């Protein structure tokens, strides 16, 4: 059984006033309404061939506004199109339009809401093409067509995607661009996304300092003195003899050595491991002061004591440093989670403000933008929910002896449609790109659809509305149904009791 993924996305409309009402009255419009289940040979049964093809005949040298049967409006300025050689097209042309604005259009049109495997929420899809005779024409350089697509729920984050269609008619929505005209909110959100240090600064302690290894007295100019203030330097209290070696031997003079000093003190400097040794004069030279930059040195038993004390401090330092690093990483992880949560909250606040404040008279509940390329385009945004988790959804469909059986998962309010992929047991799974799991919030309401078109043009169909849990299983039994039954179930609810 061949089961090709369906692509679902929401299209676009062009909303611009008609500059020439008489010209619009002269337009010729024809609509091809195919059977619901189009026979496409090697292509999937549900395809864009099932969507009405609307053809508008107009004068390329005049401004034109055309309106699709589902409310899409295209504003086409005069001299918009060129031929393959870049020449401006004049005379009569035909513009083709297909609209897939509802969830049932999306399903029956074989249009699923995915972009390179990521789930999209759709606002409407359009196929726009233009011809002169049998030859395609293109939108000229520096030209564009205005599009206006009706919507019941304006979503500020909607973007415009381009459709890439393969040989089997599958469409992948790519190259998202922010082209939709955005309303300006009257209010401004004062919320600010803080950094990790803003929120958790108190929980991240300053790094512990590594202890300094004691230095052995290896000669040079070393001063051995009894200091006046040993209580201010508790690190030296365990020692009977501490000598002080000059950082710069050239600073010491012979005269200093011969001078009588009354007061001697040692204090820490702002450099790690360096102290300041201060000498003050006696009554004879009481105004004389001499200072030296020194560091402590030890010898003999005193050095062994200092080295043993250093080793203990080093072990304690390594343990504390490891604990601090673990605490720091944990705090930063929590802070990053908080930051992301606040960012989502702020984005939702901004979207709510825009949706609340946008000028309905100006926008008319429409997505308005311009396009410079023809063929498939759509209005979508990436379906992401901060409460989403990996869930498994399985559908078992009876009567699977049919040659063509298809399954879909639909989120109606978000206009999300995903194809089902059969596993080795014949059950259908709905993970994107054939994966087993799909990312969705627990408790969300979805509709599971099973359908099998028959050779006589009729179909067998069933659907179930279910609440998503960590593992959700649904059983469907295909029954004879009309085309309207299926469309109604897709749009509003299940037809089964």
PyMOL commands that set and color helices and strands:
alter all, ss='L'
color gray80, all
select helices_A, chain A and resi 21-25+48-50+103-108+196-203+230-232+234-236+249-251+254-258+301-357+360-363+432-434+483-491
alter helices_A, ss='H'
color red, helices_A
select strands_A, chain A and resi 28-32+53-59+64-67+73-76+81-82+92-100+114-115+118-132+135-136+138-139+145-150+159-165+171-177+215-216+222-224+243-246+261-268+275-281+289-298+366-371+375-382+388-398+406-411+416-419+421-422+428-429+438-441+445-453+459-467+471-477+479-481
alter strands_A, ss='S'
color yellow, strands_A
deselect
rebuild
show_as cartoon
